[in-house]
């Protein structure tokens, strides 16, 4: 089937057509097209049908090298992913996962995959073997190098209720960062932009946690959809501090896009959230690598 074909007429349901979606210049800042133990290249090919159907201009993979269980260990498909990032650089970018439990090895991976490779930044996973969140001093060496490279820094964050007594964050995985951890890191590195992923898992707690730190961006990607979340974030943080990701294939593009398209904010602000702000974050490293920010 042609990815541009819709079985239903979008206009009849008051939703944007593919051409209208393309006008937003959407960058998917949270793409899991390679996240599989089988054939990540084939999975990416299958995912691109939906990416193109929704008029998305660029996807940013968060799984460029390594595995979730060990992001610093070489994986069987690393070379194929590396080559694909180079071949499809007009529409595909990558963030290299690191592990703050091993700062030296993380920096070595950044040298390989970011400075000398196809990636434009790094990703913090949702748990670590050493149970070290992004606020730990181990991260300082990693963040300093990322700043030197002008790299995009994405940090998985979540706030799970748990513990005894129960409290926000008490149920988190070992080493899983919260927006409060991002705030601590941001205070140490006020000149380095950081992305607080998943809108904190609980946006009502995540937004005030990062509000004082203007170098922190809130990303709506993969957390539960709630009406009014993007509106509140724009009101409290400003439209210039919010980015977006689709989190496919474990989330639906229609659901994730609706968080922004259904918000009561101007189209200009929606365009910032859906792609404009991420392009600003990536502008310097794109320039350093000779990449274009313009649609192909």
C-alpha positions in Angstrom: 0.0 0.0 0.0 1.1 3.5 -0.8 2.0 5.2 2.6 0.5 8.4 1.3 -2.9 6.7 1.0 -5.5 7.0 3.7 -8.5 4.6 3.6 -10.6 7.4 5.2 -10.7 11.0 4.2 -9.0 13.0 7.1 -11.1 16.1 6.3 -14.3 14.2 7.3 -12.9 13.7 10.8 -11.4 17.1 11.2 -7.8 15.7 11.4 -4.8 16.9 9.3 -4.0 15.3 5.9 -0.5 14.1 5.2 0.3 17.3 3.3 -0.9 19.3 6.3 1.2 17.2 8.7 4.3 17.8 6.5 3.8 21.5 6.9 4.5 21.1 10.6 8.1 19.8 9.7 7.8 17.0 12.4 10.9 15.5 13.9 10.3 12.4 15.9 12.8 12.7 18.8 12.0 9.2 20.2 12.2 6.5 17.6 12.6 2.8 18.5 12.7 1.4 15.0 15.9 -0.6 15.8 14.8 -1.9 19.2 14.6 -5.7 18.5 16.8 -8.7 19.1 16.0 -10.1 15.7 16.5 -7.9 12.6 16.5 -4.2 13.4 17.0 -3.2 9.8 13.9 -5.0 8.7 12.0 -3.5 11.6 13.1 0.0 10.6 12.0 -0.7 7.0 8.5 -1.7 8.3 8.3 1.3 10.6 9.2 3.8 7.8 5.8 3.0 6.1 4.1 4.7 9.1 6.7 7.4 9.4 6.1 8.4 5.8 2.3 8.0 6.0 2.2 10.5 8.9 4.4 13.0 7.0 7.2 12.9 9.5 10.4 14.6 8.2 13.0 12.9 10.4 13.2 10.2 13.1 15.9 10.1 15.8 16.7 6.6 16.9 17.5 6.1 20.6 19.1 2.7 20.0 22.3 3.3 18.0 24.7 0.7 19.2 24.7 -1.7 22.2 21.7 -3.2 23.9 19.3 -2.2 26.7 20.9 -4.7 29.1 24.4 -3.4 28.2 24.5 -0.2 26.1 28.3 -0.2 26.1 28.7 -3.8 24.7 28.9 -4.3 21.0 25.8 -5.8 19.5 25.5 -8.0 16.4 23.7 -5.4 14.3 25.9 -2.4 15.3 27.7 -2.2 12.0 24.4 -2.4 10.0 22.8 0.3 12.1 26.0 2.5 11.7 25.9 2.1 7.9 22.1 2.8 7.7 22.6 6.0 9.8 25.1 7.2 7.2 23.0 6.1 4.2 19.7 7.6 5.4 21.1 10.8 7.0 18.6 12.9 5.2 15.7 11.4 7.3 17.4 9.4 10.1 19.6 10.4 13.0 20.8 8.4 16.0 21.5 8.9 19.7 24.1 6.5 21.2 23.0 5.0 24.6 25.5 5.4 27.4 25.8 4.1 31.0 26.8 6.5 33.8 28.0 3.5 35.8 30.9 3.5 33.5 31.8 7.1 32.6 35.2 6.3 30.9 33.6 3.6 28.7 30.7 5.9 28.0 33.0 8.6 26.8 34.9 6.2 24.6 31.6 5.2 23.0 30.8 8.9 22.5 34.1 9.4 20.8 33.4 6.5 18.4 29.7 7.0 17.7 29.3 10.8 18.0 32.6 12.5 17.4 33.8 10.1 14.7 30.6 8.4 13.8 27.0 9.0 12.5 25.3 9.9 15.8 24.2 13.4 16.9 23.9 12.8 20.6 23.4 10.4 23.6 20.7 8.7 25.5 20.3 7.7 29.1 18.4 4.5 29.5 15.6 3.8 32.1 17.8 1.7 34.4 21.5 1.0 34.9 23.4 -2.0 36.3 25.2 0.2 38.7 21.9 2.0 39.8 23.3 5.4 39.0 20.9 8.2 37.9 21.8 11.3 35.8 22.3 13.4 39.0 25.3 11.3 40.2 28.8 12.9 39.9 29.7 10.1 37.6 27.8 12.0 34.9 30.0 15.1 34.9 32.7 13.6 32.7 30.0 12.4 30.2 28.1 15.8 30.2 31.3 17.8 29.7 32.3 15.7 26.7 28.7 16.0 25.3 28.9 19.7 25.7 32.2 19.8 23.8 30.7 17.8 21.0 27.5 20.0 20.9 25.7 16.7 21.3 21.9 16.3 21.9 21.4 14.8 25.4 18.2 12.8 26.0 17.5 11.5 29.5 14.8 8.9 30.1 12.9 10.1 33.2 9.9 8.7 35.0 8.2 9.1 38.4 6.8 5.8 39.7 5.0 5.6 43.0 6.5 3.1 45.4 8.7 2.4 48.4 7.7 2.2 52.0 6.3 4.6 52.8 5.2 5.2 49.2 6.4 8.3 47.5 6.9 9.7 43.9 10.0 8.0 42.5 10.0 5.3 45.1 9.0 2.6 42.6 11.6 3.6 40.0 14.0 1.0 38.4 17.6 1.0 39.7 19.3 4.1 38.3 16.1 5.4 36.6 16.3 9.2 36.6 13.4 11.5 37.6 12.9 15.1 36.5 14.3 16.0 39.9 17.6 14.3 39.0 17.6 16.2 35.7 17.2 19.4 37.7 20.2 18.6 39.9 22.3 17.9 36.8 21.1 21.0 35.1 22.1 23.2 38.0 25.7 21.8 37.7 25.7 22.4 33.9 23.5 25.5 33.3 25.0 26.1 29.8 24.4 22.6 28.4 20.9 21.7 27.1 19.2 18.6 28.4 16.0 16.8 27.3 13.8 15.5 30.2 12.2 12.5 28.5 8.6 11.2 28.7 7.5 14.5 30.2 8.8 13.0 33.5 6.3 10.1 33.4 4.1 12.3 35.5 3.9 15.7 33.8 2.1 17.4 36.7 5.2 16.7 38.9 7.8 16.9 36.1 7.0 20.4 34.8 7.5 22.2 38.2 10.7 20.1 38.9 12.5 21.5 35.8 10.8 24.9 35.5 13.6 26.9 37.1 16.3 25.5 34.7 16.1 27.1 31.3 18.6 24.7 29.8 16.1 21.8 30.3 13.6 20.8 27.6 10.5 18.7 28.4 9.8 16.0 25.8 6.4 14.6 25.3 7.0 11.0 24.1 5.5 7.8 25.3 4.0 8.8 28.6 0.2 8.3 29.1 -1.8 10.7 27.0 -3.8 13.4 28.9 -5.7 16.3 27.6 -4.2 19.6 28.7 -0.6 18.3 29.4 1.0 20.2 26.5 -1.1 23.3 27.2 0.1 23.4 30.8 3.7 22.8 29.7 3.6 25.7 27.3 2.0 27.9 29.9 4.6 27.1 32.6 7.8 26.6 30.5 7.1 28.4 27.3 6.7 26.8 23.8 10.5 27.1 23.2 11.3 24.5 25.9 9.2 21.5 24.7 10.1 18.8 22.1 8.2 15.8 20.9 8.7 12.1 20.1 6.5 9.3 18.7 8.0 6.4 20.7 7.0 4.0 17.9 6.3 1.2 17.5 5.3 0.8 21.1 3.1 3.9 20.8 0.7 5.1 18.1 1.7 8.2 16.1 -2.0 9.2 16.1 -2.1 9.2 19.9 1.3 11.0 20.3 0.7 13.6 17.7 -2.8 14.3 19.2 -1.1 15.5 22.4 0.3 18.4 20.5 -2.2 18.9 17.7 -5.1 18.8 20.2 -3.6 21.5 22.4 -5.1 24.9 22.6 -1.9 26.7 21.4 -1.1 28.6 18.2 0.1 26.6 15.2 3.4 28.4 15.4 3.9 26.9 18.9 2.8 23.5 17.7 5.5 23.7 15.0 8.1 24.5 17.6 7.1 21.5 19.7 6.8 19.1 16.8 10.2 19.9 15.3 11.5 23.5 15.5 12.9 23.2 19.0 14.7 19.9 18.3 16.3 21.4 15.2 17.6 24.3 17.4 19.1 21.7 19.8 20.7 19.8 16.9 21.8 22.8 14.8 25.4 23.0 15.9 26.2 19.3 15.7 24.4 19.1 12.3 26.6 22.0 11.1 29.8 20.3 12.5 28.9 17.1 10.7 27.9 18.8 7.4 24.3 17.7 7.7 21.3 19.7 6.5 18.4 20.7 8.7 16.2 21.2 5.7 13.7 18.6 4.4 15.1 16.2 1.8 
